[in-house]
Amino acid sequence: MIIVTSGSRYIDIDAYASIIAYAKFLNLKGKNAIAYSSSPLNESVTTSLKNNKYTISRQLDFTKDDKFIILDVSDPDFFDKSVDMPRIIQVIDHHYGFENYWNSKSNVNTIIEKIGSVATIIFELFEKENLLENLDKDLCLLLMSAILDNTLNFKAKVTTSRDIEAYKKLEKLANLNFNYAKFYFNECEQEINKNLKYAILNDTKLDNTGGKVPTVFAQLTVWDSSNILNNINLIYEALGTFKKPWLMNLISLKDGKSYLISNDKNIKFNLETTFNCKFINDIAVLSDVWLRKEIIKKLL
């Protein structure tokens, strides 16, 4: 059996949708594949998507003959805990840094591309193999949500023409007659507001390299940031539990801005120097939306 899986700390909608769709693709190609993850889902996997007819397996009886395909992560330190490294046969990702490592593994088929969403790559595989008729509405919605989330409604700098084209084709296949992007991001915001502290902790990445990158870096994407900014003490409470310097990137799509929140003077100095912004009461506003990985790249 081929186990299609992703990261260990949590999986977002890009990982979730992609492993489901790719497992279906492999089954259509005559392979015995299953989408699996032992990791929690973050708030980008909304209630309506969880109730979608497609889902992931949570428990499996693994055998020594199973093979692994990893999507949306290429750093081995962050693979799902079930993964046995020698049995990996493919890695598909859009995060850079481990290309040379995987290119040295001749037994692993590696696809690491500069693209907004891994879901776009998976959609293109269906298209290339003339399998688009197998993308029903539920599967289209999963892939569309992944592209929206990872490109910030096509406003992120990582967005490519391929992401935009894939979304348009999926939207047509799904035969939607309403603004799905607004619906999706509003639903994400509702999920976040149910338990803001948990949502923050569930989308926080830890970095131990030091230097200019914050050790604790949280990110939330919402349609309207006002509710969270009005409850900013919950951000201090949640991220303060790490007892390390922290940064929150709050992405507000309604006004197309990133709100950077931190109470650490070194983090604020680095950000002010790099982005030519000014922190007022621990908040700096960027006049555009920035993904966490884009901010890290800029800082480095």
C-alpha positions in Angstrom: 0.0 0.0 0.0 1.1 3.6 -0.7 0.5 5.9 2.3 0.0 9.5 1.1 0.7 11.8 4.1 2.2 15.1 5.2 3.5 16.9 8.3 3.6 16.1 12.0 2.8 19.3 14.0 -0.5 20.0 12.1 -1.8 19.9 8.6 -3.5 22.8 6.8 -6.0 22.6 4.0 -3.3 22.4 1.3 -1.9 19.3 2.9 -5.3 17.9 3.7 -6.8 18.4 0.2 -3.7 17.4 -1.6 -3.2 14.0 0.1 -6.8 13.2 -0.4 -6.8 14.1 -4.1 -3.4 12.5 -4.8 -4.5 9.2 -3.2 -7.6 9.3 -5.4 -5.3 10.0 -8.5 -3.1 7.1 -7.6 -6.0 4.8 -7.2 -7.3 5.9 -10.6 -3.9 4.9 -12.0 -4.2 1.4 -10.6 -2.2 1.9 -7.4 -3.4 0.9 -3.9 -3.1 4.3 -2.1 -4.7 5.9 1.0 -4.6 9.4 2.4 -3.5 9.3 6.0 -2.4 11.6 8.8 -2.0 11.4 12.6 -1.7 15.2 12.9 -4.3 17.7 14.0 -6.1 19.8 11.4 -5.8 23.6 11.7 -8.7 26.0 11.2 -8.1 26.2 7.4 -9.9 22.8 7.3 -13.3 24.2 8.0 -16.5 22.4 9.3 -18.0 22.2 5.8 -14.8 20.7 4.4 -14.6 18.2 7.3 -18.2 17.2 6.4 -17.2 16.8 2.8 -17.6 13.2 1.5 -13.8 12.9 1.2 -11.6 12.5 4.3 -8.4 11.1 5.6 -7.7 7.9 7.5 -6.6 8.3 11.1 -5.7 4.7 12.0 -3.9 2.2 9.8 -2.3 -1.2 10.2 1.1 -0.5 8.7 3.2 -3.2 7.2 6.9 -3.3 6.4 6.0 -3.3 2.7 4.1 0.0 2.7 5.6 2.9 0.8 5.3 6.6 1.7 4.6 9.7 -0.4 5.0 13.0 1.4 3.1 16.2 0.3 3.5 19.8 1.4 6.6 19.3 3.5 10.1 18.3 2.6 12.0 18.8 5.9 12.3 15.2 7.3 12.2 16.6 10.9 8.5 17.5 10.3 7.2 14.4 8.6 4.2 12.5 10.1 5.4 10.3 12.9 4.3 7.2 10.9 6.9 7.8 8.1 9.7 5.4 7.7 12.4 7.3 5.8 13.9 4.4 3.7 10.4 3.6 2.3 9.7 7.1 0.9 9.2 6.9 -2.8 8.1 10.5 -3.6 8.1 14.0 -2.1 5.9 16.9 -3.6 6.3 20.3 -2.0 6.5 24.0 -2.6 8.7 24.9 0.4 12.4 25.4 -0.5 15.5 24.4 1.4 15.7 20.7 1.0 16.0 20.3 -2.8 19.6 19.2 -2.7 18.9 16.6 0.0 16.1 15.0 -2.0 17.9 15.3 -5.3 20.6 13.1 -3.8 18.0 10.3 -3.1 17.9 8.6 -6.5 15.1 6.3 -5.3 12.8 9.2 -4.5 10.8 11.0 -7.2 11.1 14.7 -6.1 8.9 17.6 -7.2 9.7 20.8 -5.3 8.4 23.9 -7.2 7.9 27.6 -6.7 4.1 27.7 -6.7 1.4 28.9 -4.4 -0.2 25.6 -3.5 0.6 21.9 -3.7 -3.0 21.5 -4.7 -2.3 23.2 -8.0 0.4 20.5 -8.8 -2.1 17.7 -7.9 -4.8 19.3 -10.1 -2.4 19.6 -13.0 -1.6 15.8 -12.7 -5.4 15.1 -13.1 -5.4 17.4 -16.1 -2.3 15.9 -17.7 -3.7 12.4 -17.4 -7.1 13.4 -18.7 -8.8 12.5 -15.4 -10.6 15.8 -14.8 -14.0 14.1 -15.1 -13.1 12.3 -11.8 -13.0 15.7 -9.9 -16.5 16.0 -8.5 -17.8 19.0 -6.7 -16.6 17.9 -3.2 -13.1 17.2 -4.4 -13.0 20.5 -6.4 -14.0 22.4 -3.2 -11.1 20.9 -1.3 -8.6 21.8 -3.9 -10.1 25.3 -4.4 -9.9 26.0 -0.7 -6.3 24.9 -0.6 -5.4 27.2 -3.4 -7.3 30.1 -1.9 -5.7 29.6 1.5 -2.1 29.2 0.3 -2.3 32.1 -2.1 -4.3 34.4 0.3 -7.0 34.7 -2.3 -4.3 35.2 -5.0 -2.8 38.2 -3.1 0.3 36.4 -1.8 3.6 37.0 -3.6 4.0 33.2 -4.1 0.9 33.1 -6.3 1.6 32.0 -9.9 -0.5 32.0 -13.1 -0.7 28.2 -12.6 -2.5 28.7 -9.3 -5.0 31.1 -10.9 -5.6 28.9 -13.9 -6.1 25.8 -11.8 -8.6 27.6 -9.6 -10.6 28.9 -12.6 -10.9 25.4 -14.0 -11.9 23.9 -10.7 -14.5 26.6 -10.2 -16.0 25.7 -13.6 -15.9 22.0 -12.8 -17.6 22.6 -9.5 -20.3 24.7 -11.2 -20.5 27.3 -8.4 -22.7 30.4 -8.7 -21.5 32.4 -5.7 -18.3 34.0 -4.3 -16.7 30.9 -2.8 -13.6 32.7 -1.6 -15.6 35.0 0.7 -17.6 32.1 1.9 -14.5 30.0 2.7 -12.5 32.7 4.5 -15.6 33.8 6.5 -15.9 30.1 7.6 -12.2 30.0 8.5 -12.8 33.1 10.7 -15.7 31.5 12.4 -13.6 28.4 13.2 -10.9 30.6 14.6 -13.2 32.7 16.8 -14.7 29.5 18.4 -11.4 29.1 20.3 -8.9 31.8 19.4 -6.2 30.7 21.8 -6.3 27.1 20.4 -6.3 28.4 16.8 -3.2 30.5 17.5 -1.3 27.6 19.1 -2.5 25.3 16.3 -0.8 27.4 13.6 2.5 28.3 15.3 5.8 27.3 13.9 8.9 27.0 16.0 12.4 27.9 14.7 15.6 27.0 16.5 18.1 28.6 14.0 18.2 31.9 15.9 19.2 35.1 14.1 16.6 37.3 12.6 13.8 34.7 12.4 11.4 34.7 15.4 11.7 31.6 17.5 7.9 31.4 17.8 6.0 32.5 14.7 2.2 32.3 14.6 0.0 33.0 11.7 -3.8 33.4 11.2 -5.7 34.3 8.0 -9.2 35.8 8.4 -11.5 37.9 6.3 -11.8 40.7 8.9 -9.2 41.1 11.6 -11.1 43.4 13.8 -12.5 40.8 16.2 -9.0 39.3 16.9 -7.4 42.8 17.3 -10.1 43.6 19.8 -9.0 40.4 21.8 -5.3 40.9 21.5 -4.7 39.8 25.1 -5.5 36.3 24.0 -2.5 36.5 21.6 -0.2 37.5 24.4 -1.6 34.7 26.6 -1.3 32.0 24.0 2.1 32.8 22.7 3.5 33.7 26.1 3.2 30.0 27.1 6.3 29.3 24.9 8.4 31.7 27.1 10.4 32.7 24.1 10.3 35.7 21.7 7.2 35.5 19.5 5.6 37.1 16.5 2.1 36.9 15.2 1.3 37.5 11.5 -2.5 38.3 11.3 -3.6 38.4 7.7 -6.7 40.4 7.0 -8.1 39.8 3.5 -10.9 42.3 3.7 -8.5 45.3 3.9 -5.5 43.4 2.2 -3.0 43.9 5.1 -0.8 42.0 7.4 -0.8 43.0 11.1 2.5 42.1 12.8 2.1 41.7 16.5 5.0 41.2 19.0 6.2 42.5 22.3 9.9 41.6 21.8 12.1 44.6 21.1 14.6 42.7 18.9 11.9 41.2 16.7 10.3 44.6 16.3 13.6 46.2 15.5 14.4 43.6 12.8 10.9 44.0 11.3 11.0 47.7 11.3 14.4 47.7 9.6 13.5 45.1 7.0 10.0 46.3 6.1 10.3 50.0 6.8 7.3 49.8 9.2 6.7 51.2 12.7 5.4 49.3 15.7 2.8 51.2 17.7 1.5 49.4 20.9 3.2 46.2 19.7 1.4 46.3 16.3 2.9 47.1 12.9 0.7 47.2 9.8 2.0 46.2 6.4 0.2 47.8 3.4 0.0 44.4 1.7 -0.6 40.8 2.7 2.5 38.7 3.5 2.7 34.9 4.2 4.8 33.8 7.1 7.3 32.1 4.8 7.5 35.3 2.7 8.3 37.3 5.9 11.0 34.7 6.9 12.5 34.9 3.4 12.6 38.7 3.6 14.2 38.7 7.1 16.9 36.3 5.9 
